[in-house]
Amino acid sequence: MTARIRPDLADIPAYVPGRSFPGAIKLASNETTAGPLPSIAAAIAEAVAGANRYPDNGSVALREALGAALGVSVDRIATGCGSVNLCQELVQATAGPGDEVIFAWRSFEAYPVVTRVAGATPVPVPLTADHGHDLDAMAAAVTDRTRLIFVCNPNNPTGRTLTAAEIERFLDAVPSHVVVALDEAYFEYVRPGDDAGEQVPDGIALAAGRPNVVVLRTFSKAYGLAGLRVGYAVADPAIITAIGKVHTPFAVSVVAQAAAIASLDAAAELLARTDAVVAERARVRDALIAAGYDVPASNGNFVWLPLGEKSAAYGEASAAAGVLVRPYGADGVRVTIGDPAENDTFLAFATDAGREVLGSA
Ligand code: PMP
């Protein structure tokens, strides 16, 4: 007898992470190239000594540190094993069979997966022709069954960013019983200017007075702790309590909690690193545009190349040239911004062999 597995799982694709192989330049998973600062490595080593004990399930010290950094009370903060864990828990806390979860598409690949695993129905709303959220269409997609809406800002993988005014208008249009998750995994890379508007859109400020709005952030990107898995949610205490009910016990390890606290202590230094990424992002984008690519404005630590049917071949050719990028179906290729040498290697491919892939039939 084979084991009896939920039949609907057969059609749900498992999350597929970016590839890696030894020696490759990995620009496929929006990580940081720089490793942990010495102070953070020391905190990790110290925490390892306590690895025989379970972690604090409530991450109280980390939530206190986050609360102080963000100006938010601790009862409005939840932590998770990466923010993807919080995406999953939010779906579990809000939606079940017959319920609908709206998100833009293309966006973060985990949204449809976690929705379907919860037995709920994904409602993907196509991006606009210029690769941004179509908020009017997303608001129009709300039905009596809608329980949760993910808004990914900046959008992974396209990098396009909604302004604070656009988000506010959307939040006004959505019924207040529908939970809206503002996924700000790339918040620290956003700069005022062409796409983001005059002021950086800050979900925590936008959520003030709106008990249905949840902000998701992570230590995986600007804070450089992707391998340790820590993310957090900021929301009304009622939502935080609901997340606690579906929470996997001890999901954030002792090492991850200690590293995240040490990262907050080193925030000034870590956030200064994002300036280098932002400068490289502009350099890479300008070079690609000069080479004839269409590259939407991005506020993430990545750029998006809408290459359509050529995306898979382009990803293969780039891998063959030693640079792993991330193709997405027949939509495009996402390229993480690495350090200057890594970016130069990618640009050398993009402006030569990469162009050949695109030129071929
Ligand atoms: N949200 C978005 C938009 C992302 O791009 C990612 C990572 N790719 C995540 C959430 C999850 O990040 P983590 O689980 O590492 O915090």
Residues whose N, C-alpha, C, O or C-beta is under 5 A from the ligand:
A	BS01	PMP	C81 G82 S83 V84 N85 F108 C152 N156 D183 A185 T218 S220 V230 G231
